[in-house]
Amino acid sequence: MAFAYRAAKLKLCASISATDAKPRNVIGNFIKMHIKQNDFVIELFPDNLFEENSSDNINCYQNIYVHNSEYQSSTKIGIKIFKNHLEIKSAIIISEGGATGIYENSFVLNDDEILICCGCTIFCLSIPNLELVWKTKADEISCIEILKHKENYIIHGELEISKLNSNGEILWSNSGADIFVTLNDENNLILSDKYLTVKDFENRTYKFSYSGENLTDMNQFKK
């Protein structure tokens, strides 16, 4: 019963997020994002119809990276690198977990790497060769956002808030009394100088230090 209740809330939040999303480029039912990086243009797009070893795929990729292929994959994201308008590299990342989209905080771009939320996994790929540097399962359901904090990364998952180092190792993770998703997701995860705050489905605010200490006001749970 509890699982069904949580699944219903996730479905409701997902439908609202899809409606309120503001992608940079929309082509039909497909969202494409283009990011300029030095001499390259990086293209990110969903490719959920892709099937490995199929001759019917719309896109072909030089590299295919899958997290935990034993389970049904819910998110498939295509990545292409262009230079002088010519495609030079391509890859697709595939993961199980809750479906995730492509939007401003679903990736972090460094000088020679791109980190992308894909289902329950964070993938780190090199730029421009799109080689897999590392991949980390950072949430049991899905990774909603990734934000850079100094040399590390804060992952906003549906069930956990976690901190990863530059090698993809989980330094700490904290869960809450409910999912970290609200009906209005705007500014749900906020990074301040000494701590971060995030809200759950019941609009309760959690506060965590960057060392993982729980600074949350527990009085709000007594109401």
C-alpha positions as CSV (number, residue, x, y, z in Angstrom):
1,M,0.0,0.0,0.0
2,A,2.8,2.4,0.9
3,F,4.6,1.5,-2.3
4,A,1.5,2.2,-4.4
5,Y,1.0,5.6,-2.6
6,R,4.6,6.6,-3.3
7,A,4.4,5.5,-6.9
8,A,1.2,7.6,-7.3
9,K,3.0,10.6,-6.0
10,L,5.9,10.1,-8.3
11,K,3.6,9.8,-11.3
12,L,1.8,13.0,-10.3
13,C,5.1,14.9,-9.9
14,A,6.5,13.5,-13.1
15,S,3.4,14.7,-15.1
16,I,3.6,18.1,-13.6
17,S,7.3,18.4,-14.2
18,A,6.9,17.4,-17.8
19,T,4.2,20.0,-18.3
20,D,6.2,22.8,-16.6
21,A,9.6,22.0,-18.2
22,K,11.2,24.7,-20.3
23,P,13.6,23.0,-22.7
24,R,15.9,25.1,-24.8
25,N,15.1,23.3,-28.1
26,V,11.9,21.3,-28.8
27,I,11.5,19.4,-32.0
28,G,8.2,17.6,-32.2
29,N,8.0,15.3,-29.1
30,F,11.8,15.2,-28.8
31,I,13.8,17.6,-26.6
32,K,17.3,18.4,-27.8
33,M,19.8,20.5,-25.9
34,H,22.8,22.0,-27.5
35,I,25.8,23.2,-25.4
36,K,28.8,25.1,-26.7
37,Q,32.1,23.9,-25.3
38,N,35.3,25.5,-26.8
39,D,35.5,24.3,-30.4
40,F,32.7,21.7,-29.9
41,V,28.9,21.6,-29.8
42,I,27.5,18.9,-27.5
43,E,24.0,17.6,-28.3
44,L,21.9,15.8,-25.6
45,F,18.6,14.2,-26.5
46,P,16.4,11.3,-25.3
47,D,16.5,8.2,-27.4
48,N,14.2,5.8,-25.5
49,L,13.4,3.9,-28.7
50,F,17.0,2.7,-29.1
51,E,17.5,-1.0,-28.8
52,E,21.0,-2.5,-28.6
53,N,21.9,-4.8,-31.6
54,S,18.8,-3.6,-33.5
55,S,18.9,-2.6,-37.2
56,D,15.9,-0.4,-36.8
57,N,17.4,2.3,-34.6
58,I,17.1,5.9,-35.8
59,N,20.6,6.7,-34.3
60,C,23.8,4.7,-34.3
61,Y,26.4,5.2,-31.7
62,Q,30.1,4.6,-31.4
63,N,29.9,4.0,-27.7
64,I,27.1,2.3,-25.7
65,Y,27.3,2.5,-21.8
66,V,24.7,0.6,-19.8
67,H,24.1,0.5,-16.1
68,N,22.7,-2.8,-14.8
69,S,21.3,-4.2,-18.0
70,E,19.6,-7.0,-16.0
71,Y,16.7,-4.6,-15.4
72,Q,14.4,-2.8,-17.7
73,S,16.0,0.5,-18.8
74,S,13.8,3.6,-18.3
75,T,16.2,6.3,-19.5
76,K,18.3,6.4,-22.7
77,I,20.2,9.6,-23.5
78,G,22.1,10.2,-26.7
79,I,25.1,12.4,-26.8
80,K,26.8,13.7,-30.0
81,I,29.9,15.9,-30.4
82,F,30.1,18.2,-33.4
83,K,33.1,20.2,-34.6
84,N,32.6,22.6,-37.5
85,H,29.1,21.3,-38.0
86,L,30.4,17.7,-38.4
87,E,29.6,14.9,-36.0
88,I,32.9,13.5,-34.6
89,K,31.8,11.3,-31.7
90,S,28.6,9.8,-30.4
91,A,27.5,7.7,-27.4
92,I,24.3,6.6,-25.6
93,I,23.9,6.1,-21.8
94,I,21.3,3.7,-20.5
95,S,20.1,3.1,-17.0
96,E,17.2,1.7,-15.0
97,G,15.3,3.6,-12.4
98,G,12.8,6.4,-12.7
99,A,12.8,8.2,-16.0
100,T,14.8,11.4,-16.1
101,G,14.7,14.2,-18.7
102,I,17.2,16.7,-20.1
103,Y,17.2,20.2,-18.6
104,E,19.7,22.7,-17.2
105,N,20.5,21.0,-13.9
106,S,20.5,17.4,-15.3
107,F,24.1,17.7,-16.3
108,V,27.4,19.5,-15.3
109,L,29.9,20.4,-17.9
110,N,33.6,20.7,-17.0
111,D,36.6,21.5,-19.3
112,D,37.1,17.9,-20.4
113,E,34.1,16.0,-18.9
114,I,30.4,16.0,-18.9
115,L,28.4,14.5,-16.0
116,I,24.8,13.5,-16.8
117,C,21.8,12.3,-14.7
118,C,20.4,9.2,-16.3
119,G,17.8,7.2,-14.4
120,C,19.3,6.3,-11.0
121,T,22.9,6.7,-12.3
122,I,25.4,9.5,-12.9
123,F,27.5,9.0,-15.9
124,C,30.8,10.9,-16.4
125,L,32.1,11.0,-20.0
126,S,35.2,12.6,-21.4
127,I,35.0,15.5,-23.9
128,P,35.4,15.2,-26.9
129,N,35.9,11.4,-27.1
130,L,32.9,10.4,-25.0
131,E,34.8,7.7,-23.2
132,L,33.4,6.4,-20.0
133,V,35.3,7.9,-17.0
134,W,33.0,6.5,-14.3
135,K,29.4,5.8,-13.5
136,T,27.7,5.7,-10.1
137,K,24.3,4.7,-8.9
138,A,23.5,7.7,-6.7
139,D,19.8,7.0,-5.9
140,E,17.5,4.0,-5.7
141,I,14.9,5.6,-8.0
142,S,16.3,8.5,-10.0
143,C,18.8,11.3,-10.0
144,I,16.9,14.6,-10.6
145,E,19.7,17.1,-10.5
146,I,23.4,17.4,-10.3
147,L,25.1,20.6,-9.0
148,K,28.8,21.3,-8.6
149,H,30.1,22.3,-5.2
150,K,33.8,23.2,-5.3
151,E,35.5,20.0,-6.5
152,N,32.6,17.7,-5.7
153,Y,29.0,17.2,-6.8
154,I,25.7,17.3,-5.0
155,I,23.1,14.9,-6.3
156,H,19.4,15.6,-5.8
157,G,17.8,12.1,-5.9
158,E,14.1,11.3,-5.3
159,L,15.0,9.3,-2.2
160,E,18.5,10.6,-1.3
161,I,20.6,13.7,-1.3
162,S,24.2,12.6,-1.8
163,K,27.7,14.0,-2.4
164,L,30.1,12.6,-4.9
165,N,33.8,13.3,-5.4
166,S,35.4,13.9,-8.7
167,N,36.0,10.1,-9.1
168,G,32.4,9.3,-8.6
169,E,32.7,8.0,-5.1
170,I,29.8,8.6,-2.8
171,L,31.1,10.6,0.2
172,W,27.7,10.6,2.0
173,S,24.0,10.4,1.4
174,N,21.0,11.4,3.4
175,S,17.3,10.3,3.1
176,G,14.1,11.9,4.4
177,A,10.7,11.1,5.7
178,D,9.3,11.3,2.1
179,I,10.5,11.7,-1.5
180,F,12.6,14.9,-2.3
181,V,10.0,16.0,-4.9
182,T,7.4,18.7,-4.6
183,L,4.4,19.7,-6.7
184,N,6.3,22.9,-7.4
185,D,10.0,21.9,-8.0
186,E,11.3,25.4,-8.6
187,N,14.3,26.1,-6.3
188,N,13.7,22.9,-4.4
189,L,17.4,22.3,-3.9
190,I,19.4,25.4,-2.8
191,L,23.1,25.5,-2.1
192,S,24.2,28.1,0.4
193,D,27.7,28.8,1.7
194,K,27.7,26.4,4.6
195,Y,24.8,24.1,4.0
196,L,22.1,23.0,1.4
197,T,18.4,22.9,1.8
198,V,15.8,20.7,0.0
199,K,12.1,20.1,0.4
200,D,10.1,16.8,0.5
201,F,6.6,16.1,-0.9
202,E,5.0,17.4,2.3
203,N,6.9,20.7,1.8
204,R,9.1,20.1,4.9
205,T,12.6,21.6,4.6
206,Y,15.7,19.6,5.2
207,K,19.1,21.1,5.9
208,F,22.4,19.3,5.4
209,S,26.0,20.5,5.9
210,Y,28.5,19.7,3.1
211,S,30.1,17.2,5.4
212,G,26.8,15.3,5.5
213,E,25.6,16.4,9.0
214,N,21.9,16.6,9.3
215,L,20.9,20.1,10.5
216,T,17.2,19.7,9.9
217,D,14.7,21.3,12.3
218,M,13.0,18.2,13.6
219,N,10.1,20.2,15.2
220,Q,8.4,20.4,11.8
221,F,7.8,16.6,11.9
222,K,5.8,16.9,15.1
223,K,2.9,18.8,13.5
